[in-house]
Amino acid sequence: MARTKIDATTPLYAMVGAGDLAVSFARTAAADVQSRLAKIDLSQMDPRRVDLRRVDLRRAATDVQARLTRDLEPELVLGQLDELAGRGKDLVDRIRRQQATRTAAQAARTTVAKAKTTKTQTSNAASESASTVKESTKKATSSAKKTASTTKRGAKSTTTSARKTASAASKAAGDAASKVGN
């Protein structure tokens, strides 16, 4: 019996699964074409002997239309949707579990924490400098230099952390791309 309700994540996983399947087919086709081309002796081919009139486009179009009509039955479509969603969920789960993704997520959390710390330090430095100005101009200059130094260190630390996050994210994306189509 056909399913009447589709989970909200099913179409998203099905799209990922369809992309994964397409990459798999493309890799297989590329390998097949390369192996066939390796077997062909191009020096023996005569391009004038290729006859495109032998290709029956009407029959091919009719075959495709018949296949589409057959394949668009609701039970088959929902079954294929489930298969693609399963494939997509498996791929997403593999990518989430890979070490590079975990490293990128941890680096992002570290960057966010450092950015919050830098914001707090900057805010505190500004309020400390303002209160010190009221006390004395000379002390304010000294205090402002000190707090500016702290703020500068915090900003530099955040920048370094952001670079590490970007590097980790790039590695995670590369590792994820190698999993697609397998």
PyMOL commands that place a pseudoatom at each C-alpha (Angstrom):
pseudoatom trace, name=CA, resn=MET, resi=1, chain=A, elem=C, hetatm=0, pos=[0.000, 0.000, 0.000]
pseudoatom trace, name=CA, resn=ALA, resi=2, chain=A, elem=C, hetatm=0, pos=[1.281, 3.437, -0.920]
pseudoatom trace, name=CA, resn=ARG, resi=3, chain=A, elem=C, hetatm=0, pos=[2.272, 5.863, 1.741]
pseudoatom trace, name=CA, resn=THR, resi=4, chain=A, elem=C, hetatm=0, pos=[0.031, 8.921, 2.095]
pseudoatom trace, name=CA, resn=LYS, resi=5, chain=A, elem=C, hetatm=0, pos=[2.233, 11.127, 4.258]
pseudoatom trace, name=CA, resn=ILE, resi=6, chain=A, elem=C, hetatm=0, pos=[5.797, 12.220, 3.519]
pseudoatom trace, name=CA, resn=ASP, resi=7, chain=A, elem=C, hetatm=0, pos=[8.140, 13.363, 6.289]
pseudoatom trace, name=CA, resn=ALA, resi=8, chain=A, elem=C, hetatm=0, pos=[9.359, 16.953, 5.880]
pseudoatom trace, name=CA, resn=THR, resi=9, chain=A, elem=C, hetatm=0, pos=[12.980, 15.826, 5.509]
pseudoatom trace, name=CA, resn=THR, resi=10, chain=A, elem=C, hetatm=0, pos=[12.256, 13.148, 2.890]
pseudoatom trace, name=CA, resn=PRO, resi=11, chain=A, elem=C, hetatm=0, pos=[12.337, 15.488, -0.154]
pseudoatom trace, name=CA, resn=LEU, resi=12, chain=A, elem=C, hetatm=0, pos=[15.608, 17.046, 1.034]
pseudoatom trace, name=CA, resn=TYR, resi=13, chain=A, elem=C, hetatm=0, pos=[17.231, 13.664, 1.584]
pseudoatom trace, name=CA, resn=ALA, resi=14, chain=A, elem=C, hetatm=0, pos=[15.815, 12.508, -1.772]
pseudoatom trace, name=CA, resn=MET, resi=15, chain=A, elem=C, hetatm=0, pos=[17.481, 15.480, -3.507]
pseudoatom trace, name=CA, resn=VAL, resi=16, chain=A, elem=C, hetatm=0, pos=[20.807, 14.641, -1.861]
pseudoatom trace, name=CA, resn=GLY, resi=17, chain=A, elem=C, hetatm=0, pos=[20.323, 10.985, -2.817]
pseudoatom trace, name=CA, resn=ALA, resi=18, chain=A, elem=C, hetatm=0, pos=[19.506, 11.930, -6.414]
pseudoatom trace, name=CA, resn=GLY, resi=19, chain=A, elem=C, hetatm=0, pos=[22.656, 14.048, -6.590]
pseudoatom trace, name=CA, resn=ASP, resi=20, chain=A, elem=C, hetatm=0, pos=[24.701, 11.199, -5.116]
pseudoatom trace, name=CA, resn=LEU, resi=21, chain=A, elem=C, hetatm=0, pos=[23.184, 8.766, -7.628]
pseudoatom trace, name=CA, resn=ALA, resi=22, chain=A, elem=C, hetatm=0, pos=[23.887, 11.163, -10.508]
pseudoatom trace, name=CA, resn=VAL, resi=23, chain=A, elem=C, hetatm=0, pos=[27.530, 11.521, -9.435]
pseudoatom trace, name=CA, resn=SER, resi=24, chain=A, elem=C, hetatm=0, pos=[27.786, 7.745, -9.170]
pseudoatom trace, name=CA, resn=PHE, resi=25, chain=A, elem=C, hetatm=0, pos=[26.369, 7.299, -12.674]
pseudoatom trace, name=CA, resn=ALA, resi=26, chain=A, elem=C, hetatm=0, pos=[28.655, 10.014, -14.051]
pseudoatom trace, name=CA, resn=ARG, resi=27, chain=A, elem=C, hetatm=0, pos=[31.738, 8.410, -12.523]
pseudoatom trace, name=CA, resn=THR, resi=28, chain=A, elem=C, hetatm=0, pos=[30.729, 4.995, -13.841]
pseudoatom trace, name=CA, resn=ALA, resi=29, chain=A, elem=C, hetatm=0, pos=[29.993, 6.395, -17.297]
pseudoatom trace, name=CA, resn=ALA, resi=30, chain=A, elem=C, hetatm=0, pos=[33.272, 8.316, -17.382]
pseudoatom trace, name=CA, resn=ALA, resi=31, chain=A, elem=C, hetatm=0, pos=[35.220, 5.196, -16.451]
pseudoatom trace, name=CA, resn=ASP, resi=32, chain=A, elem=C, hetatm=0, pos=[33.306, 3.182, -19.071]
pseudoatom trace, name=CA, resn=VAL, resi=33, chain=A, elem=C, hetatm=0, pos=[33.956, 5.758, -21.796]
pseudoatom trace, name=CA, resn=GLN, resi=34, chain=A, elem=C, hetatm=0, pos=[37.638, 5.937, -20.900]
pseudoatom trace, name=CA, resn=SER, resi=35, chain=A, elem=C, hetatm=0, pos=[38.016, 2.177, -21.027]
pseudoatom trace, name=CA, resn=ARG, resi=36, chain=A, elem=C, hetatm=0, pos=[36.214, 2.022, -24.395]
pseudoatom trace, name=CA, resn=LEU, resi=37, chain=A, elem=C, hetatm=0, pos=[38.298, 4.861, -25.815]
pseudoatom trace, name=CA, resn=ALA, resi=38, chain=A, elem=C, hetatm=0, pos=[41.461, 3.104, -24.716]
pseudoatom trace, name=CA, resn=LYS, resi=39, chain=A, elem=C, hetatm=0, pos=[40.430, 0.102, -26.843]
pseudoatom trace, name=CA, resn=ILE, resi=40, chain=A, elem=C, hetatm=0, pos=[39.728, 2.124, -30.005]
pseudoatom trace, name=CA, resn=ASP, resi=41, chain=A, elem=C, hetatm=0, pos=[42.441, 2.515, -32.596]
pseudoatom trace, name=CA, resn=LEU, resi=42, chain=A, elem=C, hetatm=0, pos=[41.766, 6.031, -33.880]
pseudoatom trace, name=CA, resn=SER, resi=43, chain=A, elem=C, hetatm=0, pos=[44.187, 5.646, -36.785]
pseudoatom trace, name=CA, resn=GLN, resi=44, chain=A, elem=C, hetatm=0, pos=[41.850, 3.065, -38.360]
pseudoatom trace, name=CA, resn=MET, resi=45, chain=A, elem=C, hetatm=0, pos=[38.710, 5.225, -38.139]
pseudoatom trace, name=CA, resn=ASP, resi=46, chain=A, elem=C, hetatm=0, pos=[37.283, 7.075, -41.107]
pseudoatom trace, name=CA, resn=PRO, resi=47, chain=A, elem=C, hetatm=0, pos=[34.962, 9.905, -39.962]
pseudoatom trace, name=CA, resn=ARG, resi=48, chain=A, elem=C, hetatm=0, pos=[33.188, 9.847, -43.327]
pseudoatom trace, name=CA, resn=ARG, resi=49, chain=A, elem=C, hetatm=0, pos=[31.815, 6.378, -42.552]
pseudoatom trace, name=CA, resn=VAL, resi=50, chain=A, elem=C, hetatm=0, pos=[29.705, 7.509, -39.583]
pseudoatom trace, name=CA, resn=ASP, resi=51, chain=A, elem=C, hetatm=0, pos=[26.039, 7.512, -40.660]
pseudoatom trace, name=CA, resn=LEU, resi=52, chain=A, elem=C, hetatm=0, pos=[23.782, 9.542, -38.358]
pseudoatom trace, name=CA, resn=ARG, resi=53, chain=A, elem=C, hetatm=0, pos=[20.725, 8.687, -40.496]
pseudoatom trace, name=CA, resn=ARG, resi=54, chain=A, elem=C, hetatm=0, pos=[20.701, 5.236, -38.932]
pseudoatom trace, name=CA, resn=VAL, resi=55, chain=A, elem=C, hetatm=0, pos=[19.699, 6.697, -35.564]
pseudoatom trace, name=CA, resn=ASP, resi=56, chain=A, elem=C, hetatm=0, pos=[15.893, 6.506, -35.245]
pseudoatom trace, name=CA, resn=LEU, resi=57, chain=A, elem=C, hetatm=0, pos=[15.056, 9.510, -33.036]
pseudoatom trace, name=CA, resn=ARG, resi=58, chain=A, elem=C, hetatm=0, pos=[11.294, 8.972, -33.223]
pseudoatom trace, name=CA, resn=ARG, resi=59, chain=A, elem=C, hetatm=0, pos=[11.545, 5.444, -31.885]
pseudoatom trace, name=CA, resn=ALA, resi=60, chain=A, elem=C, hetatm=0, pos=[13.942, 6.585, -29.132]
pseudoatom trace, name=CA, resn=ALA, resi=61, chain=A, elem=C, hetatm=0, pos=[11.543, 9.393, -28.116]
pseudoatom trace, name=CA, resn=THR, resi=62, chain=A, elem=C, hetatm=0, pos=[8.588, 6.977, -28.045]
pseudoatom trace, name=CA, resn=ASP, resi=63, chain=A, elem=C, hetatm=0, pos=[10.600, 4.563, -25.865]
pseudoatom trace, name=CA, resn=VAL, resi=64, chain=A, elem=C, hetatm=0, pos=[11.498, 7.340, -23.429]
pseudoatom trace, name=CA, resn=GLN, resi=65, chain=A, elem=C, hetatm=0, pos=[7.883, 8.511, -23.259]
pseudoatom trace, name=CA, resn=ALA, resi=66, chain=A, elem=C, hetatm=0, pos=[6.660, 4.970, -22.561]
pseudoatom trace, name=CA, resn=ARG, resi=67, chain=A, elem=C, hetatm=0, pos=[9.235, 4.521, -19.801]
pseudoatom trace, name=CA, resn=LEU, resi=68, chain=A, elem=C, hetatm=0, pos=[8.287, 7.845, -18.193]
pseudoatom trace, name=CA, resn=THR, resi=69, chain=A, elem=C, hetatm=0, pos=[4.585, 6.975, -18.293]
pseudoatom trace, name=CA, resn=ARG, resi=70, chain=A, elem=C, hetatm=0, pos=[5.274, 3.588, -16.697]
pseudoatom trace, name=CA, resn=ASP, resi=71, chain=A, elem=C, hetatm=0, pos=[7.670, 5.002, -14.096]
pseudoatom trace, name=CA, resn=LEU, resi=72, chain=A, elem=C, hetatm=0, pos=[5.341, 7.781, -12.970]
pseudoatom trace, name=CA, resn=GLU, resi=73, chain=A, elem=C, hetatm=0, pos=[2.848, 5.471, -11.267]
pseudoatom trace, name=CA, resn=PRO, resi=74, chain=A, elem=C, hetatm=0, pos=[2.358, 6.716, -7.669]
pseudoatom trace, name=CA, resn=GLU, resi=75, chain=A, elem=C, hetatm=0, pos=[3.530, 3.534, -5.954]
pseudoatom trace, name=CA, resn=LEU, resi=76, chain=A, elem=C, hetatm=0, pos=[6.699, 3.428, -8.037]
pseudoatom trace, name=CA, resn=VAL, resi=77, chain=A, elem=C, hetatm=0, pos=[7.404, 7.123, -7.516]
pseudoatom trace, name=CA, resn=LEU, resi=78, chain=A, elem=C, hetatm=0, pos=[7.005, 6.854, -3.732]
pseudoatom trace, name=CA, resn=GLY, resi=79, chain=A, elem=C, hetatm=0, pos=[9.190, 3.747, -3.698]
pseudoatom trace, name=CA, resn=GLN, resi=80, chain=A, elem=C, hetatm=0, pos=[11.883, 5.526, -5.682]
pseudoatom trace, name=CA, resn=LEU, resi=81, chain=A, elem=C, hetatm=0, pos=[11.522, 8.572, -3.441]
pseudoatom trace, name=CA, resn=ASP, resi=82, chain=A, elem=C, hetatm=0, pos=[12.114, 6.340, -0.412]
pseudoatom trace, name=CA, resn=GLU, resi=83, chain=A, elem=C, hetatm=0, pos=[15.179, 4.778, -2.052]
pseudoatom trace, name=CA, resn=LEU, resi=84, chain=A, elem=C, hetatm=0, pos=[16.657, 8.172, -2.935]
pseudoatom trace, name=CA, resn=ALA, resi=85, chain=A, elem=C, hetatm=0, pos=[15.859, 9.549, 0.533]
pseudoatom trace, name=CA, resn=GLY, resi=86, chain=A, elem=C, hetatm=0, pos=[17.568, 6.549, 2.129]
pseudoatom trace, name=CA, resn=ARG, resi=87, chain=A, elem=C, hetatm=0, pos=[20.620, 7.046, -0.060]
pseudoatom trace, name=CA, resn=GLY, resi=88, chain=A, elem=C, hetatm=0, pos=[20.686, 10.769, 0.759]
pseudoatom trace, name=CA, resn=LYS, resi=89, chain=A, elem=C, hetatm=0, pos=[20.309, 10.180, 4.509]
pseudoatom trace, name=CA, resn=ASP, resi=90, chain=A, elem=C, hetatm=0, pos=[23.160, 7.640, 4.435]
pseudoatom trace, name=CA, resn=LEU, resi=91, chain=A, elem=C, hetatm=0, pos=[25.415, 10.144, 2.637]
pseudoatom trace, name=CA, resn=VAL, resi=92, chain=A, elem=C, hetatm=0, pos=[24.538, 12.983, 5.020]
pseudoatom trace, name=CA, resn=ASP, resi=93, chain=A, elem=C, hetatm=0, pos=[25.174, 10.716, 8.018]
pseudoatom trace, name=CA, resn=ARG, resi=94, chain=A, elem=C, hetatm=0, pos=[28.572, 9.621, 6.628]
pseudoatom trace, name=CA, resn=ILE, resi=95, chain=A, elem=C, hetatm=0, pos=[29.588, 13.245, 6.042]
pseudoatom trace, name=CA, resn=ARG, resi=96, chain=A, elem=C, hetatm=0, pos=[28.424, 14.275, 9.515]
pseudoatom trace, name=CA, resn=ARG, resi=97, chain=A, elem=C, hetatm=0, pos=[30.446, 11.465, 11.125]
pseudoatom trace, name=CA, resn=GLN, resi=98, chain=A, elem=C, hetatm=0, pos=[33.673, 12.112, 9.225]
pseudoatom trace, name=CA, resn=GLN, resi=99, chain=A, elem=C, hetatm=0, pos=[36.525, 13.545, 11.261]
pseudoatom trace, name=CA, resn=ALA, resi=100, chain=A, elem=C, hetatm=0, pos=[37.028, 16.573, 9.003]
pseudoatom trace, name=CA, resn=THR, resi=101, chain=A, elem=C, hetatm=0, pos=[33.422, 17.688, 9.541]
pseudoatom trace, name=CA, resn=ARG, resi=102, chain=A, elem=C, hetatm=0, pos=[33.736, 17.291, 13.291]
pseudoatom trace, name=CA, resn=THR, resi=103, chain=A, elem=C, hetatm=0, pos=[36.990, 19.266, 13.271]
pseudoatom trace, name=CA, resn=ALA, resi=104, chain=A, elem=C, hetatm=0, pos=[35.374, 22.060, 11.229]
pseudoatom trace, name=CA, resn=ALA, resi=105, chain=A, elem=C, hetatm=0, pos=[32.400, 22.222, 13.606]
pseudoatom trace, name=CA, resn=GLN, resi=106, chain=A, elem=C, hetatm=0, pos=[34.691, 22.407, 16.645]
pseudoatom trace, name=CA, resn=ALA, resi=107, chain=A, elem=C, hetatm=0, pos=[36.782, 25.122, 14.983]
pseudoatom trace, name=CA, resn=ALA, resi=108, chain=A, elem=C, hetatm=0, pos=[33.605, 27.097, 14.259]
pseudoatom trace, name=CA, resn=ARG, resi=109, chain=A, elem=C, hetatm=0, pos=[32.500, 26.833, 17.902]
pseudoatom trace, name=CA, resn=THR, resi=110, chain=A, elem=C, hetatm=0, pos=[35.947, 28.023, 19.024]
pseudoatom trace, name=CA, resn=THR, resi=111, chain=A, elem=C, hetatm=0, pos=[35.790, 30.980, 16.622]
pseudoatom trace, name=CA, resn=VAL, resi=112, chain=A, elem=C, hetatm=0, pos=[32.347, 31.981, 17.899]
pseudoatom trace, name=CA, resn=ALA, resi=113, chain=A, elem=C, hetatm=0, pos=[33.544, 31.795, 21.499]
pseudoatom trace, name=CA, resn=LYS, resi=114, chain=A, elem=C, hetatm=0, pos=[36.618, 33.901, 20.718]
pseudoatom trace, name=CA, resn=ALA, resi=115, chain=A, elem=C, hetatm=0, pos=[34.500, 36.463, 18.865]
pseudoatom trace, name=CA, resn=LYS, resi=116, chain=A, elem=C, hetatm=0, pos=[32.176, 36.756, 21.867]
pseudoatom trace, name=CA, resn=THR, resi=117, chain=A, elem=C, hetatm=0, pos=[35.176, 37.146, 24.177]
pseudoatom trace, name=CA, resn=THR, resi=118, chain=A, elem=C, hetatm=0, pos=[36.643, 39.852, 21.941]
pseudoatom trace, name=CA, resn=LYS, resi=119, chain=A, elem=C, hetatm=0, pos=[33.298, 41.698, 21.897]
pseudoatom trace, name=CA, resn=THR, resi=120, chain=A, elem=C, hetatm=0, pos=[33.078, 41.548, 25.686]
pseudoatom trace, name=CA, resn=GLN, resi=121, chain=A, elem=C, hetatm=0, pos=[36.678, 42.700, 26.107]
pseudoatom trace, name=CA, resn=THR, resi=122, chain=A, elem=C, hetatm=0, pos=[36.116, 45.585, 23.716]
pseudoatom trace, name=CA, resn=SER, resi=123, chain=A, elem=C, hetatm=0, pos=[32.934, 46.618, 25.489]
pseudoatom trace, name=CA, resn=ASN, resi=124, chain=A, elem=C, hetatm=0, pos=[34.601, 46.402, 28.894]
pseudoatom trace, name=CA, resn=ALA, resi=125, chain=A, elem=C, hetatm=0, pos=[37.638, 48.305, 27.643]
pseudoatom trace, name=CA, resn=ALA, resi=126, chain=A, elem=C, hetatm=0, pos=[35.440, 51.089, 26.311]
pseudoatom trace, name=CA, resn=SER, resi=127, chain=A, elem=C, hetatm=0, pos=[33.490, 51.433, 29.548]
pseudoatom trace, name=CA, resn=GLU, resi=128, chain=A, elem=C, hetatm=0, pos=[36.676, 51.211, 31.636]
pseudoatom trace, name=CA, resn=SER, resi=129, chain=A, elem=C, hetatm=0, pos=[38.322, 53.891, 29.520]
pseudoatom trace, name=CA, resn=ALA, resi=130, chain=A, elem=C, hetatm=0, pos=[35.275, 56.127, 29.829]
pseudoatom trace, name=CA, resn=SER, resi=131, chain=A, elem=C, hetatm=0, pos=[35.198, 55.875, 33.617]
pseudoatom trace, name=CA, resn=THR, resi=132, chain=A, elem=C, hetatm=0, pos=[38.940, 56.424, 33.813]
pseudoatom trace, name=CA, resn=VAL, resi=133, chain=A, elem=C, hetatm=0, pos=[38.641, 59.581, 31.706]
pseudoatom trace, name=CA, resn=LYS, resi=134, chain=A, elem=C, hetatm=0, pos=[36.402, 61.021, 34.352]
pseudoatom trace, name=CA, resn=GLU, resi=135, chain=A, elem=C, hetatm=0, pos=[39.022, 60.379, 37.009]
pseudoatom trace, name=CA, resn=SER, resi=136, chain=A, elem=C, hetatm=0, pos=[41.988, 61.747, 35.234]
pseudoatom trace, name=CA, resn=THR, resi=137, chain=A, elem=C, hetatm=0, pos=[43.193, 62.344, 31.734]
pseudoatom trace, name=CA, resn=LYS, resi=138, chain=A, elem=C, hetatm=0, pos=[46.677, 61.033, 32.414]
pseudoatom trace, name=CA, resn=LYS, resi=139, chain=A, elem=C, hetatm=0, pos=[45.433, 57.783, 33.887]
pseudoatom trace, name=CA, resn=ALA, resi=140, chain=A, elem=C, hetatm=0, pos=[42.977, 57.429, 30.994]
pseudoatom trace, name=CA, resn=THR, resi=141, chain=A, elem=C, hetatm=0, pos=[45.771, 57.442, 28.437]
pseudoatom trace, name=CA, resn=SER, resi=142, chain=A, elem=C, hetatm=0, pos=[47.630, 54.709, 30.267]
pseudoatom trace, name=CA, resn=SER, resi=143, chain=A, elem=C, hetatm=0, pos=[44.476, 52.689, 30.847]
pseudoatom trace, name=CA, resn=ALA, resi=144, chain=A, elem=C, hetatm=0, pos=[43.333, 53.102, 27.252]
pseudoatom trace, name=CA, resn=LYS, resi=145, chain=A, elem=C, hetatm=0, pos=[46.675, 51.812, 25.972]
pseudoatom trace, name=CA, resn=LYS, resi=146, chain=A, elem=C, hetatm=0, pos=[46.441, 48.804, 28.275]
pseudoatom trace, name=CA, resn=THR, resi=147, chain=A, elem=C, hetatm=0, pos=[42.842, 47.957, 27.324]
pseudoatom trace, name=CA, resn=ALA, resi=148, chain=A, elem=C, hetatm=0, pos=[43.544, 48.565, 23.642]
pseudoatom trace, name=CA, resn=SER, resi=149, chain=A, elem=C, hetatm=0, pos=[46.362, 46.062, 23.857]
pseudoatom trace, name=CA, resn=THR, resi=150, chain=A, elem=C, hetatm=0, pos=[44.004, 43.459, 25.373]
pseudoatom trace, name=CA, resn=THR, resi=151, chain=A, elem=C, hetatm=0, pos=[41.393, 44.147, 22.731]
pseudoatom trace, name=CA, resn=LYS, resi=152, chain=A, elem=C, hetatm=0, pos=[43.964, 43.918, 19.954]
pseudoatom trace, name=CA, resn=ARG, resi=153, chain=A, elem=C, hetatm=0, pos=[45.165, 40.521, 21.259]
pseudoatom trace, name=CA, resn=GLY, resi=154, chain=A, elem=C, hetatm=0, pos=[41.580, 39.279, 21.411]
pseudoatom trace, name=CA, resn=ALA, resi=155, chain=A, elem=C, hetatm=0, pos=[40.870, 40.423, 17.860]
pseudoatom trace, name=CA, resn=LYS, resi=156, chain=A, elem=C, hetatm=0, pos=[44.057, 38.777, 16.600]
pseudoatom trace, name=CA, resn=SER, resi=157, chain=A, elem=C, hetatm=0, pos=[43.128, 35.539, 18.370]
pseudoatom trace, name=CA, resn=THR, resi=158, chain=A, elem=C, hetatm=0, pos=[39.664, 35.633, 16.799]
pseudoatom trace, name=CA, resn=THR, resi=159, chain=A, elem=C, hetatm=0, pos=[41.162, 36.209, 13.342]
pseudoatom trace, name=CA, resn=THR, resi=160, chain=A, elem=C, hetatm=0, pos=[43.530, 33.271, 13.763]
pseudoatom trace, name=CA, resn=SER, resi=161, chain=A, elem=C, hetatm=0, pos=[40.680, 31.083, 14.936]
pseudoatom trace, name=CA, resn=ALA, resi=162, chain=A, elem=C, hetatm=0, pos=[38.566, 32.131, 11.939]
pseudoatom trace, name=CA, resn=ARG, resi=163, chain=A, elem=C, hetatm=0, pos=[41.404, 31.173, 9.562]
pseudoatom trace, name=CA, resn=LYS, resi=164, chain=A, elem=C, hetatm=0, pos=[41.641, 27.752, 11.217]
pseudoatom trace, name=CA, resn=THR, resi=165, chain=A, elem=C, hetatm=0, pos=[37.874, 27.344, 10.895]
pseudoatom trace, name=CA, resn=ALA, resi=166, chain=A, elem=C, hetatm=0, pos=[37.981, 28.206, 7.200]
pseudoatom trace, name=CA, resn=SER, resi=167, chain=A, elem=C, hetatm=0, pos=[40.790, 25.716, 6.650]
pseudoatom trace, name=CA, resn=ALA, resi=168, chain=A, elem=C, hetatm=0, pos=[38.931, 22.981, 8.536]
pseudoatom trace, name=CA, resn=ALA, resi=169, chain=A, elem=C, hetatm=0, pos=[35.728, 23.704, 6.609]
pseudoatom trace, name=CA, resn=SER, resi=170, chain=A, elem=C, hetatm=0, pos=[37.610, 23.485, 3.323]
pseudoatom trace, name=CA, resn=LYS, resi=171, chain=A, elem=C, hetatm=0, pos=[39.072, 20.117, 4.311]
pseudoatom trace, name=CA, resn=ALA, resi=172, chain=A, elem=C, hetatm=0, pos=[35.636, 18.878, 5.430]
pseudoatom trace, name=CA, resn=ALA, resi=173, chain=A, elem=C, hetatm=0, pos=[34.133, 19.888, 2.085]
pseudoatom trace, name=CA, resn=GLY, resi=174, chain=A, elem=C, hetatm=0, pos=[36.889, 18.056, 0.220]
pseudoatom trace, name=CA, resn=ASP, resi=175, chain=A, elem=C, hetatm=0, pos=[36.400, 14.924, 2.304]
pseudoatom trace, name=CA, resn=ALA, resi=176, chain=A, elem=C, hetatm=0, pos=[32.623, 15.153, 1.798]
pseudoatom trace, name=CA, resn=ALA, resi=177, chain=A, elem=C, hetatm=0, pos=[33.057, 15.469, -1.975]
pseudoatom trace, name=CA, resn=SER, resi=178, chain=A, elem=C, hetatm=0, pos=[35.074, 12.249, -2.030]
pseudoatom trace, name=CA, resn=LYS, resi=179, chain=A, elem=C, hetatm=0, pos=[32.165, 10.437, -0.360]
pseudoatom trace, name=CA, resn=VAL, resi=180, chain=A, elem=C, hetatm=0, pos=[29.577, 11.580, -2.919]
pseudoatom trace, name=CA, resn=GLY, resi=181, chain=A, elem=C, hetatm=0, pos=[28.756, 8.963, -5.533]
pseudoatom trace, name=CA, resn=ASN, resi=182, chain=A, elem=C, hetatm=0, pos=[30.198, 6.032, -3.605]
for i in range(1, 182): cmd.bond("trace and resi %d" % i, "trace and resi %d" % (i + 1))
show_as sticks, trace
zoom trace
